[in-house]
Amino acid sequence: MLVDLHTHFYPEAYLALLEHQAHGVRIRTDAQGRRYLEQHGTRLATLTRPMVDLEERLRIMDHLGASVQVLSLTSPNVYAFPEPVAVQAARLVNRVYAEVKGRHPDRFRCLASVPLGTGAEVEELDYAVRVLGLDGVVVGTTVGEKPLDDPAFQPFWRRADELGLVVLLHPMGGLISPHLQDFSLVPLVGFPAETTVALARMAYSGFFDRYPRVKLVAPHAGGAVPYLLGRLDTGYRAYAECAAACPPSEALRRVYYDTVNTYPPALRCLLDTVGPEKVVFGSDFPHVIGHLEDGVRALQEAGLNPEELEAVLWRNARDLLALA
């Protein structure tokens, strides 16, 4: 059995809305004939066939042996729309996801999107989870120019905490600089850096003490967090503004981390830092850099024993999502 907690799916109706009403977003075609999303001149995501075609996705899942995939929107989520349209887009996506889950309850679980920053996020969260039956929520590491620990998002986090929700973080391209525009460095370096910054801010701001029931899942093996955890603790001791209720090494062990890093020594660092019980399988499928087979191979080469490997491949996600 294999439960893949980090996969993405774009409904075509969402893409049409994105192209016509989102700020600075365009759908373009590259030299290889592939459609891709561009935001303010930066390439965000290639629209591979299984990214938009559910039947093709199921065929590939069967071929690769993926039992269950957890679907979510990737960048730019619903944050690139004007406020009224963001509310509309979130409702559209969540209804499509509920239909997908309803048609294929044994193959898909789905994470809602909510229009953070509009004032309608709590209402949409309740509708998506309590009415539509979605399995949690995906949020960007930044929303516009605001980080997730911004006071504006407290009502959302309070409700997510009351519901004990699974919340997947996902980078938005908020750390884009001229130095990341070449060599596809936005997804390769910028996205893990955004994850790292978001988690460090959460740790230092006391997020995990305020919202202890939120089941936060960090992508890309936590970015640089496993490697930097000692340095973050040094900051906790050295700087008054970093003196949260507990050291980052304690706070960030409350987070779940996916395995979207196919370098076995990096996965070994993650596993040694937080323990196999806090690691869930993720592939970033079906991005052009999201390969399920490579993710499984990297875990096998990271030296897990059979029980640990089973926990990471499916048991931890089964328990996290309360899968039957």
C-alpha positions in Angstrom: 0.0 0.0 0.0 1.2 3.5 -0.8 -0.5 6.8 0.3 0.9 9.8 -1.4 0.0 12.9 0.6 1.5 15.5 -1.7 0.0 15.5 -5.1 -1.7 18.2 -7.2 -4.8 18.5 -9.5 -6.1 21.5 -11.4 -9.8 21.5 -12.3 -10.2 22.9 -15.8 -12.9 25.3 -14.6 -10.4 26.7 -12.1 -7.7 27.1 -14.8 -10.2 29.0 -17.0 -11.0 31.3 -14.1 -7.3 31.7 -13.4 -6.5 32.7 -16.9 -9.2 35.3 -17.2 -9.5 36.8 -13.7 -6.3 36.2 -11.7 -3.7 39.0 -11.2 -0.6 38.5 -13.5 -1.3 34.8 -14.3 -1.1 33.4 -17.8 -1.2 30.0 -19.4 1.5 29.7 -22.0 3.1 27.0 -24.1 6.8 26.1 -24.0 9.1 25.0 -26.8 8.2 21.3 -26.1 4.5 22.1 -26.6 3.6 21.8 -22.9 1.1 24.2 -21.3 2.4 25.9 -18.2 1.3 28.5 -15.6 3.2 31.8 -15.5 2.8 34.4 -12.8 4.4 37.9 -13.2 6.8 36.4 -15.7 7.8 33.4 -13.5 7.0 29.8 -14.5 5.1 28.2 -11.7 3.8 24.8 -12.9 3.7 22.7 -16.0 0.2 21.4 -16.8 1.1 17.7 -17.4 -1.7 15.6 -18.5 -2.5 13.9 -15.2 -2.5 17.4 -13.6 -5.8 18.0 -15.3 -7.0 14.5 -16.6 -8.4 12.3 -13.8 -8.6 9.1 -15.9 -5.0 9.4 -17.1 -4.1 10.0 -13.5 -5.8 6.8 -12.3 -4.1 4.8 -15.1 -0.7 6.0 -14.0 -1.5 5.4 -10.3 -2.5 1.8 -11.2 0.7 1.4 -13.2 2.9 2.7 -10.4 1.1 1.0 -7.5 -0.2 4.2 -5.8 -3.1 3.1 -3.7 -4.3 6.6 -2.5 -3.4 10.1 -3.6 -4.3 13.2 -1.6 -5.1 16.0 -4.0 -4.5 19.7 -3.5 -4.1 22.9 -5.5 -0.6 24.0 -6.0 0.5 27.6 -6.7 -1.1 30.1 -7.0 -4.0 28.5 -5.2 -6.8 31.1 -4.9 -4.6 33.9 -3.7 -4.0 35.5 -7.1 -7.7 36.5 -7.6 -9.5 39.7 -6.5 -11.3 39.0 -3.2 -14.8 38.2 -4.5 -13.4 35.9 -7.2 -11.1 34.2 -4.7 -14.2 33.2 -2.7 -15.8 31.9 -5.9 -12.7 30.0 -7.0 -12.3 28.3 -3.6 -16.0 27.1 -3.7 -15.6 25.9 -7.3 -12.4 23.9 -6.5 -13.8 22.4 -3.3 -16.9 21.2 -5.0 -15.0 19.6 -7.8 -12.7 17.9 -5.3 -15.7 16.6 -3.4 -17.1 15.1 -6.6 -13.8 13.4 -7.3 -13.6 11.9 -3.8 -17.3 10.8 -4.1 -16.6 9.0 -7.4 -13.4 7.4 -6.3 -13.5 7.1 -2.4 -10.9 4.4 -2.3 -8.4 6.3 -4.5 -8.5 9.9 -3.6 -8.6 12.2 -0.5 -8.8 15.9 -1.0 -7.6 19.0 0.7 -9.7 22.2 0.5 -8.6 25.6 -0.6 -9.8 28.7 1.3 -9.7 32.4 0.4 -7.3 33.5 3.1 -7.4 37.2 3.7 -10.9 37.8 2.4 -12.8 37.3 5.7 -14.7 34.4 4.1 -12.0 31.7 4.9 -13.7 30.3 8.0 -17.0 30.0 6.3 -15.4 28.2 3.4 -13.4 26.0 5.6 -16.5 24.8 7.5 -18.4 24.2 4.2 -15.5 22.3 2.7 -14.8 20.1 5.7 -18.1 19.7 7.4 -20.5 19.8 4.4 -18.5 18.5 1.5 -16.4 16.1 3.6 -12.9 17.2 2.4 -10.0 15.9 4.5 -8.1 19.0 5.5 -6.8 22.2 3.8 -3.8 23.4 1.9 -2.4 26.9 2.6 0.3 28.9 0.9 3.4 29.7 2.9 2.6 33.3 2.2 -0.6 35.0 1.2 0.2 38.1 -0.9 2.9 39.7 1.2 1.7 38.3 4.5 3.3 35.3 6.3 1.1 32.6 7.8 1.8 33.8 11.4 0.3 37.2 10.6 -2.5 38.2 13.1 -4.9 38.6 10.1 -5.1 34.8 9.9 -5.8 34.1 13.5 -9.6 33.4 13.0 -8.7 30.8 10.4 -6.1 29.1 12.5 -8.4 29.1 15.6 -11.0 27.2 13.5 -8.5 24.8 12.0 -7.3 24.1 15.6 -10.9 23.6 16.9 -11.4 21.1 14.1 -8.0 19.4 14.5 -7.4 19.6 10.8 -4.6 18.4 8.6 -3.0 21.5 7.0 -0.5 21.1 4.2 1.8 24.0 3.6 2.7 24.9 0.0 5.1 27.5 -1.3 3.7 30.3 -3.4 6.8 31.8 -5.1 6.9 34.6 -2.5 10.7 34.6 -2.3 11.3 35.2 -6.0 14.3 37.4 -6.7 16.2 38.1 -9.9 18.8 35.5 -8.9 16.1 32.7 -9.0 14.7 33.5 -12.4 17.3 31.4 -14.3 17.7 27.6 -14.3 14.2 26.9 -12.8 15.6 27.9 -9.4 12.1 29.1 -8.2 10.8 25.5 -7.7 14.2 23.9 -7.1 15.5 26.3 -4.5 12.9 29.0 -3.8 10.1 26.6 -2.8 12.2 24.7 -0.2 13.5 28.1 1.1 9.9 29.3 1.5 9.0 26.2 3.5 12.0 26.8 5.8 11.2 30.5 6.4 7.5 29.7 7.1 8.4 27.0 9.6 11.0 29.1 11.4 8.5 32.0 11.7 5.9 29.7 13.1 8.3 28.2 15.7 9.5 31.6 16.9 6.1 33.2 16.9 4.7 30.5 19.3 2.3 29.1 16.6 2.5 25.6 17.8 1.5 26.5 21.4 -1.4 28.6 20.2 -2.7 25.9 17.8 -1.7 22.5 19.3 -4.4 20.5 17.5 -3.5 21.6 14.0 -1.8 18.7 12.2 0.7 20.6 10.1 2.4 18.9 7.1 5.5 20.5 5.8 6.5 19.8 2.1 9.8 19.1 0.5 11.2 17.2 3.6 10.9 20.5 5.5 13.2 22.4 3.2 16.4 23.1 5.2 14.8 22.8 8.6 16.3 19.4 9.5 19.7 20.7 8.7 19.2 24.1 10.4 17.5 23.0 13.6 20.5 23.5 15.8 21.1 26.9 14.3 17.4 27.8 14.9 17.9 26.8 18.6 20.9 29.0 18.8 18.8 31.9 17.6 16.2 31.0 20.3 18.9 31.5 23.0 20.6 34.5 21.4 17.9 36.8 20.3 15.1 38.2 22.5 12.6 38.3 19.6 13.2 34.5 19.0 12.3 33.5 22.6 9.1 31.6 22.0 7.6 29.3 24.6 9.8 26.4 23.6 12.9 25.9 21.4 12.4 25.3 17.7 13.8 21.8 18.0 10.8 21.0 20.2 8.2 23.0 18.3 9.2 21.7 14.9 9.1 18.1 16.0 5.3 18.5 16.3 5.1 18.9 12.5 4.7 16.1 9.9 7.1 16.2 7.0 6.7 14.7 3.5 9.4 13.0 1.5 9.6 15.3 -1.5 13.4 15.1 -1.6 14.9 12.1 -3.6 18.4 12.4 -2.1 18.7 9.5 0.4 21.2 11.3 2.8 18.8 14.2 3.0 15.9 11.9 3.9 18.2 10.2 6.4 18.8 13.5 8.1 15.1 14.2 8.2 14.3 10.8 9.7 17.1 11.0 12.3 15.9 14.5 13.3 12.1 14.0 13.7 11.7 10.3 13.7 10.0 8.0 11.1 6.6 8.5 12.9 6.6 12.1 11.8 7.3 11.4 8.1 4.7 10.8 5.4 5.2 9.8 1.8 4.9 12.6 -0.8 5.9 12.8 -4.4 4.8 16.2 -5.8 3.1 14.2 -8.6 2.4 15.1 -11.4 4.8 18.0 -11.6 7.6 17.4 -14.1 9.9 17.1 -11.0 7.5 14.9 -9.0 8.4 11.3 -9.5 6.7 8.7 -7.4 9.1 5.8 -8.3 12.2 8.0 -7.4 10.6 8.8 -4.0 10.1 5.2 -3.1 13.6 4.3 -4.3 15.2 7.1 -2.2 13.4 5.9 0.9 14.6 2.4 0.3 18.1 3.6 -0.1 17.9 5.7 3.1 18.2 2.6 5.2 14.8 2.3 6.9 13.9 -1.0 8.4 10.7 -2.7 7.1 8.5 -1.4 9.9 9.8 2.2 9.4 9.4 2.0 5.7 5.8 0.8 6.0 5.0 3.6 8.4 6.3 6.2 6.0 4.8 4.7 2.9 1.3 4.5 4.2 0.6 3.9 7.9 1.4 7.4 9.2 -0.8 9.0 6.5 -3.6 6.5 7.1 -3.6 7.5 10.8 -3.3 11.2 10.1 -6.2 11.2 7.6 -8.3 8.5 9.4 -8.4 6.3 6.3 -10.5 3.2 6.6 
